[in-house]
């Protein structure tokens, strides 16, 4: 097994999930993940594999977003259309769809660094890896994560509350 | 120890602190209810944020425009399109076939006599219906460019080609898709062309004259002389002739019905012998044509009654019939031959007798 294959088998699932949560699109996430592993091929040596992969993937997304903001807006529009056309799986209830929409909105409301740190932590990266990937000091990761978590949850709860109020108004 | 900040608590809960730092935080939280609340709250944030992020995993695919999403055509659309194509192609084929048949349908050739029969029979239903010419042959339909309903006893000059679009005096009795002309013609050539047979048929493209509804007067068209006999050709209807043979010295008292003889056939077709018989494709027509051709090739002096009677299918449309009687005035034997039912021959015979009596009355005032 080559190094790239090992890297792929070890980190692909987490990297794609991280990118999916980051981008909101599974295909795009897989595409960025593949590009990340392709770039790993060109590296002679990688000290911290997971930190390097998440950092490269994050930068790929960031650079791509910088290069083509219009494309991103177009993607957002397409994503909106897709959401209307998507046939949800049977187990996906309306409640789950609403949760996903609110989660996306809450995550998008976070600061970029907070969001990335949180997403990386969710994929099991330790504080040093997150610090390396995001070029932070290891001591600030805890603060970043705590802030991100609080804001995410508070934002989500606020969205949840307004949703409940809308439902109440609709019922009454 | 000071109260640890929220970041340190998260770091402690995430296991990111060193062993010494973790021990200090753990000791303080046990002793500090305020920090214990903060720790409990942090645990809640960690769990909640993790759950919220999990909700993002249900992400759609195919948002990237790099691979432009192609609208898939529903298989049902393909099926419908294929069905429409097949139906359209079939319709085109049928329309073309009809078109090729309708073209010659305009050039249907029908003898006026037959047209008059077609016109008269449904209207009259009386004696005229009985007098329907049974000898109407089948039309040649299909690849033939001309549908020729030739007269049985028809001579070359009695066969009228009447283009439907060229004669204003003609009226179309009924139109039928040319593709059905074959069936209609088969009906027309069938053994029993009664009113009920003709009326619904309305042979396609058959055109009739307005005057055809009335019987044509007997018209003398020729008087070829034969040894020992006076032969008179009457045109009883346009395109339909009968032959009256008056045997001067002989007094034959016989009536021959149902079977035509070679000599009478020759007489009936004496004028049309040189004309190729067209469009006689059915068995009866071929039999009749062969019969006529045989008769035409026979010497004109052939015996009138001694020739063997060829077998003919009884009741077929083109059977030659003969009626023989003795003239009350002259005492001569009269033989009336025509390719028509015997009943009609009898009717014509009465008309001939009437005319002969009138002529005799003029001669001897």
HADDOCK unambig.tbl for C-alpha pairs under 7 A between the chains (distance, minus, plus):
assign (segid A and resid 17 and name CA) (segid B and resid 57 and name CA) 6.76 0.50 0.50
assign (segid A and resid 20 and name CA) (segid B and resid 57 and name CA) 6.61 0.50 0.50
assign (segid A and resid 20 and name CA) (segid B and resid 59 and name CA) 6.92 0.50 0.50
assign (segid A and resid 21 and name CA) (segid B and resid 53 and name CA) 6.83 0.50 0.50
assign (segid A and resid 21 and name CA) (segid B and resid 56 and name CA) 5.29 0.50 0.50
assign (segid A and resid 21 and name CA) (segid B and resid 57 and name CA) 6.22 0.50 0.50
assign (segid A and resid 24 and name CA) (segid B and resid 56 and name CA) 6.99 0.50 0.50
assign (segid A and resid 24 and name CA) (segid B and resid 59 and name CA) 5.68 0.50 0.50
assign (segid A and resid 25 and name CA) (segid B and resid 59 and name CA) 5.37 0.50 0.50
assign (segid A and resid 25 and name CA) (segid B and resid 60 and name CA) 5.48 0.50 0.50
assign (segid A and resid 25 and name CA) (segid B and resid 61 and name CA) 5.74 0.50 0.50
assign (segid A and resid 25 and name CA) (segid B and resid 63 and name CA) 6.54 0.50 0.50
assign (segid A and resid 26 and name CA) (segid B and resid 59 and name CA) 5.81 0.50 0.50
assign (segid A and resid 26 and name CA) (segid B and resid 60 and name CA) 6.11 0.50 0.50
assign (segid A and resid 26 and name CA) (segid B and resid 61 and name CA) 5.22 0.50 0.50
assign (segid A and resid 27 and name CA) (segid B and resid 61 and name CA) 5.16 0.50 0.50
assign (segid A and resid 27 and name CA) (segid B and resid 62 and name CA) 5.80 0.50 0.50
assign (segid A and resid 28 and name CA) (segid B and resid 64 and name CA) 6.18 0.50 0.50
assign (segid A and resid 75 and name CA) (segid B and resid 63 and name CA) 6.11 0.50 0.50
assign (segid A and resid 75 and name CA) (segid B and resid 64 and name CA) 6.42 0.50 0.50
assign (segid A and resid 78 and name CA) (segid B and resid 63 and name CA) 6.00 0.50 0.50
assign (segid A and resid 79 and name CA) (segid B and resid 63 and name CA) 5.74 0.50 0.50
assign (segid A and resid 99 and name CA) (segid B and resid 55 and name CA) 6.54 0.50 0.50
assign (segid A and resid 100 and name CA) (segid B and resid 55 and name CA) 4.91 0.50 0.50
assign (segid A and resid 100 and name CA) (segid B and resid 56 and name CA) 5.60 0.50 0.50
assign (segid A and resid 103 and name CA) (segid B and resid 52 and name CA) 5.58 0.50 0.50
assign (segid A and resid 103 and name CA) (segid B and resid 53 and name CA) 6.70 0.50 0.50
assign (segid A and resid 103 and name CA) (segid B and resid 55 and name CA) 6.43 0.50 0.50
assign (segid A and resid 103 and name CA) (segid B and resid 56 and name CA) 6.50 0.50 0.50
assign (segid A and resid 104 and name CA) (segid B and resid 56 and name CA) 6.40 0.50 0.50
assign (segid A and resid 122 and name CA) (segid B and resid 50 and name CA) 6.70 0.50 0.50
assign (segid A and resid 127 and name CA) (segid B and resid 16 and name CA) 6.35 0.50 0.50
assign (segid A and resid 142 and name CA) (segid B and resid 7 and name CA) 4.41 0.50 0.50
assign (segid A and resid 142 and name CA) (segid B and resid 8 and name CA) 6.10 0.50 0.50
assign (segid A and resid 142 and name CA) (segid B and resid 10 and name CA) 5.82 0.50 0.50
assign (segid A and resid 142 and name CA) (segid B and resid 11 and name CA) 4.96 0.50 0.50
assign (segid A and resid 143 and name CA) (segid B and resid 6 and name CA) 6.88 0.50 0.50
assign (segid A and resid 143 and name CA) (segid B and resid 7 and name CA) 3.86 0.50 0.50
assign (segid A and resid 146 and name CA) (segid B and resid 6 and name CA) 6.46 0.50 0.50
assign (segid A and resid 146 and name CA) (segid B and resid 7 and name CA) 5.47 0.50 0.50
assign (segid A and resid 146 and name CA) (segid B and resid 10 and name CA) 5.94 0.50 0.50
assign (segid A and resid 149 and name CA) (segid B and resid 45 and name CA) 5.61 0.50 0.50
assign (segid A and resid 149 and name CA) (segid B and resid 46 and name CA) 6.36 0.50 0.50
assign (segid A and resid 149 and name CA) (segid B and resid 49 and name CA) 5.66 0.50 0.50
assign (segid A and resid 150 and name CA) (segid B and resid 45 and name CA) 5.90 0.50 0.50
assign (segid A and resid 152 and name CA) (segid B and resid 49 and name CA) 6.42 0.50 0.50
assign (segid A and resid 153 and name CA) (segid B and resid 45 and name CA) 6.38 0.50 0.50
assign (segid A and resid 153 and name CA) (segid B and resid 48 and name CA) 6.37 0.50 0.50
assign (segid A and resid 153 and name CA) (segid B and resid 49 and name CA) 5.86 0.50 0.50
